[in-house]
Structures are given as structure tokens and as C-alpha cells.
């Protein structure tokens, strides 16, 4: 079973110093404080649902998790703001499989890969992309991070400086692939070490990288079949779009509302997966 959700939304609004008076004293503010720098003062508000508001001379920033926020509070705030930008958006795909047993790689071969821990212990976190990249893809053990029972792994896309005319890029998860290393020649130690150290892909020659990608994409019946992240994302993208529309105005463009894809029309696939906004 797979759960798909918007995990974080951070919006920027036009500066309005009267806004602090509109929320001061509200019962859902659990903490307020200011941080003063030479160039500006930042007024911070922590809300009862875990959301945060920051007010400064350049913008008002609201950060919240649509899965866990209080909609009445968030909509009250949003109705008083002039949103001009989404500075960050996280999309999470939660699996009930141990994703560390698969060979994860970047099909394009362009993204920097980092793994943790860096020794030979089982992989707990994989990063695709540099920290300051506009799009960073992360695969990690969500159950261990959140002290949950059972098996729960998350594939998460973190995108910054989101364009309103393409708010959920259809190719967001397209570059990563969960493959198998069992199809690799056992005598080829350079390739087989990629299962534990996928970050070494960049250290291989161009021909070996190509071979690793081709072998990794072969079907391996010894491992449980999992749906690739890009397939799941494209299937549920219209649902995520409707969720976002509850909070912000989304312009109608070809990128935001493309023609229906084969994933979106597969009703049987939708019933096989569980769409949930709650952990």
C-alpha cells in the first residue's frame, strides 16, 4: 500500500505590517518572538498545529503541512495575505517496503548522490541532487526517523522557487529508478558495490555507468515488485493538485492541467493503492 501527500508547503506574501495586529492574541499562537539583525527584524509566530509565520520588511512567510495543519487557521491566514510565490513544496510517497534492498539510481546520471550512513551499514538515507538544487530527491527510512513500528520508507521530492504556472512538474520523480543489482555479473565488483554505495556511480567510467543503468532496469523476480515513484506520482498528481487548490489559486495552464495520461485514467491502479493525507 502506498500513501501520497503534500508534506510541506511554504508560501511568500507581500509585506503588510498591519498583519501582525490581525493575528496577535489569537488563541492558536503558542509562541511569538522577534529576531533583530542589523538589516531587519523578523517577527516569528509558532502556531498550535505546528505551522509557522514569519513577518519581515520584505515578505510574510507561512509554512505548514497540509496533512497535519488546522485548515480553519491556515485559511484564515491565507485569506489575509497576497500570495506571490511558493518558496518550497514537498511531495511524499510512502512505501510499506524496505527500499534499501533496491538499487536506486539517477537515470540521467546528472544528479549528485549522497548516502547515509557512509560506511557499509544498510542505507538509511539517499539524496539525489545538491543541497541548493531547485529539486532534491530523498529516499529514507521514515519508520526509523519517526520511531514508528513496522516498515515505512519515504521517497520525497523537495522543490524550491516553485513556478505557479507549473506548480507540480509532471517529471518531478522521473529521473530516479528502483532497480535490481542481482542481474549484475557477480564477478564485477565495481558494479555490485553500487547496492551499498550508489554514490559511487559517478566514479565509474561512462560505459560502466551506462551498463549499470541498463542492468539495474531489468526485472528481478527475487525482490517484491514496487511501483516506480514517477508512476505513482503521475497517477495521483490530479489529486494533489486539487488539494493545493484548497489553499492557493492555481492558474490554468497546459503544465498544471495537461491532457489526461495513461496513469491518470487507470482506475484499477487507483483502487490498488491507498491515498491518505494522514499518517
C-alpha positions in Angstrom: 0.0 0.0 0.0 1.3 3.4 -0.9 0.4 6.8 0.7 0.8 10.0 -1.4 0.7 13.5 0.1 1.8 17.1 0.1 4.2 17.1 3.1 5.1 20.7 3.2 4.0 24.0 1.7 5.8 27.3 2.2 4.3 30.4 0.6 5.5 34.0 0.5 3.2 37.0 0.6 3.5 40.8 0.1 4.7 42.6 3.2 1.9 44.0 5.4 2.9 45.3 8.8 -0.7 45.5 9.9 -0.9 41.7 9.6 0.8 41.2 12.9 -2.0 43.1 14.6 -4.5 40.8 12.9 -3.1 37.7 14.4 -1.7 39.0 17.7 -3.6 37.5 20.7 -5.2 34.6 18.7 -5.6 31.5 20.9 -3.8 29.3 18.2 -0.5 31.2 18.6 1.6 29.2 21.1 4.8 31.3 20.9 5.9 34.6 19.4 9.3 36.2 19.4 11.4 38.5 17.3 15.0 38.2 16.0 16.8 41.5 15.3 19.6 41.9 12.8 21.4 45.0 11.6 19.4 44.9 8.3 16.0 43.8 9.5 13.8 42.4 12.3 12.0 39.1 11.9 8.8 38.5 13.8 8.1 34.8 14.4 4.9 33.1 15.3 4.6 29.4 16.1 1.0 28.0 15.7 -0.7 25.3 17.7 -0.8 22.9 14.6 3.0 23.2 14.0 2.7 25.8 11.3 4.9 28.9 11.4 4.6 32.6 10.3 7.5 35.0 9.8 7.0 38.7 9.1 9.7 41.0 7.9 10.0 44.1 5.8 10.3 42.1 2.5 7.7 39.4 2.9 5.4 37.3 5.1 6.2 33.6 5.0 3.7 30.9 6.0 4.9 27.3 6.3 2.6 24.4 7.0 2.0 20.7 6.5 -1.4 20.2 4.7 -1.6 16.7 6.2 -1.5 18.0 9.8 -2.5 21.6 9.8 -5.7 23.1 11.1 -7.5 24.2 7.9 -9.6 26.9 9.7 -6.4 28.6 11.0 -4.5 28.3 7.7 -7.4 29.5 5.6 -7.9 32.4 8.0 -4.3 33.5 7.5 -4.2 32.9 3.7 -7.4 35.0 3.2 -5.5 38.0 4.7 -2.4 37.6 2.6 -1.4 38.5 -1.0 0.5 35.4 -2.1 3.0 35.9 -4.8 5.3 32.9 -4.6 5.6 29.3 -3.3 9.1 29.1 -2.0 9.0 25.4 -1.2 6.8 22.4 -1.9 7.5 18.8 -0.7 5.7 15.7 -2.2 6.0 12.4 -0.2 5.4 8.9 -1.4 5.3 6.4 1.5 6.1 2.7 0.8 5.5 -0.3 3.0 8.6 -2.0 1.5 12.2 -1.8 2.6 13.6 0.3 -0.1 17.2 -0.2 0.9 17.3 -3.6 -0.8 16.8 -1.9 -4.2 19.4 -0.4 -6.5 18.4 3.3 -6.7 20.0 5.4 -9.4 19.6 8.5 -11.4 18.6 7.7 -15.0 20.0 11.0 -16.3 23.3 10.5 -14.5 23.5 14.2 -13.7 22.5 14.4 -10.0 25.0 14.1 -7.2 24.2 11.2 -4.9 24.9 11.1 -1.2 24.1 8.2 1.2 24.0 7.9 5.0 25.5 6.3 6.8 28.6 6.4 4.7 30.0 3.1 6.0 28.9 -0.4 4.9 25.8 -0.4 7.2 22.5 -0.7 5.4 21.4 2.5 3.7 19.1 4.7 5.7 19.0 7.9 3.5 19.8 8.6 -0.1 20.0 12.2 -1.5 19.8 12.9 -5.2 20.9 16.4 -6.0 22.9 19.1 -4.3 21.5 20.8 -1.2 21.0 24.1 -3.0 19.5 22.5 -6.1 16.0 23.5 -7.1 14.9 19.9 -6.9 16.2 17.4 -4.4 15.0 13.8 -4.2 15.4 11.9 -0.9 14.8 8.3 -0.1 14.9 7.5 3.6 13.7 5.2 6.4 10.7 7.1 7.7 9.8 4.5 10.4 13.2 4.9 12.0 13.2 8.7 11.7 9.8 9.0 13.4 10.2 6.0 15.7 7.3 4.1 14.1 6.6 0.4 14.3 6.7 -1.7 11.1 8.2 -0.8 7.7 7.8 2.6 6.2 10.1 4.2 3.7 9.6 7.5 2.0 10.5 8.9 -1.4 10.3 12.6 -1.2 10.7 15.4 -3.7 11.7 18.8 -2.3 11.3 21.6 -4.9 12.1 25.3 -4.2 11.1 28.5 -6.1 8.0 26.9 -7.5 6.5 28.4 -10.6 2.8 28.9 -10.3 2.3 28.1 -14.0 3.9 24.7 -13.4 3.3 24.1 -9.7 3.6 20.2 -9.8 6.1 19.4 -12.6 5.0 16.2 -14.2 8.5 14.9 -14.4 9.3 15.6 -10.8 10.2 12.0 -9.9 11.1 10.9 -13.4 14.9 10.7 -13.0 15.1 8.1 -10.2 14.5 4.4 -10.7 14.4 1.5 -8.2 16.3 -1.3 -9.9 18.0 -4.6 -9.1 21.6 -5.4 -8.6 21.1 -9.2 -8.8 21.3 -9.0 -12.5 24.8 -7.6 -12.3 27.7 -10.0 -13.1 28.8 -11.4 -9.7 32.5 -11.1 -10.7 32.1 -7.4 -11.5 32.9 -6.0 -8.1 32.8 -2.4 -9.3 29.2 -2.7 -10.3 28.0 -4.9 -7.4 29.3 -2.5 -4.8 26.7 0.0 -6.0 23.9 -1.6 -4.0 25.6 -0.4 -0.8 27.3 2.6 -2.3 25.2 4.1 -5.1 27.1 7.3 -4.7 30.0 5.6 -6.5 28.1 5.6 -9.8 29.9 8.9 -10.7 33.3 7.3 -10.2 32.6 4.6 -12.8 33.6 5.1 -16.4 30.9 6.3 -18.8 30.5 2.9 -20.3 30.1 1.2 -16.9 27.6 3.8 -15.8 25.5 3.0 -18.9 25.8 -0.7 -18.3 24.8 -0.3 -14.6 21.7 1.6 -15.6 20.7 -0.9 -18.3 21.2 -3.9 -15.9 19.5 -2.1 -13.0 16.4 -1.6 -15.0 15.9 -5.3 -15.7 13.1 -7.0 -13.8 14.2 -9.0 -10.7 11.7 -11.6 -9.6 13.6 -12.3 -6.4 12.5 -8.9 -5.0 8.9 -7.7 -4.3 7.6 -5.7 -7.2 7.2 -2.0 -6.4 5.7 0.8 -8.5 8.2 3.3 -9.6 7.9 6.8 -8.0 7.2 8.6 -11.2 4.3 6.2 -12.0 2.7 6.7 -8.6 3.2 10.5 -8.7 1.7 10.8 -12.2 -1.3 8.7 -11.1 -2.0 10.9 -8.0 -0.9 14.2 -9.4 -4.5 15.4 -10.2 -5.5 14.6 -6.6 -2.5 16.6 -5.2 -3.5 19.5 -7.5 -7.0 19.6 -6.0 -5.5 19.5 -2.5 -3.3 22.6 -3.3 -6.3 24.4 -4.8 -7.8 24.5 -1.3 -5.1 26.9 -0.2 -3.8 28.8 -3.3 -5.1 30.0 -6.6 -3.5 27.8 -9.3 -3.6 29.3 -12.9 -5.0 27.1 -15.6 -2.0 26.2 -17.9 -1.0 23.3 -20.1 1.6 22.4 -17.5 -0.7 22.5 -14.5 -3.6 20.6 -16.2 -2.1 18.6 -19.1 -4.1 16.1 -21.1 -5.0 13.0 -19.1 -2.2 10.5 -19.1 -2.5 6.7 -19.1 -1.6 6.7 -15.4 -4.5 9.1 -14.5 -7.0 7.1 -16.5 -6.2 3.8 -14.8 -8.9 3.5 -12.2 -7.9 -0.1 -11.3 -4.5 1.2 -10.3 -6.0 3.8 -8.1 -8.0 1.2 -6.2 -4.9 -0.9 -5.7 -3.2 1.9 -3.8 -4.3 3.8 -0.7 -4.3 7.6 -1.0 -4.1 9.1 2.5 -3.5 12.5 4.0 -2.9 11.1 7.4 -0.1 9.0 8.8 
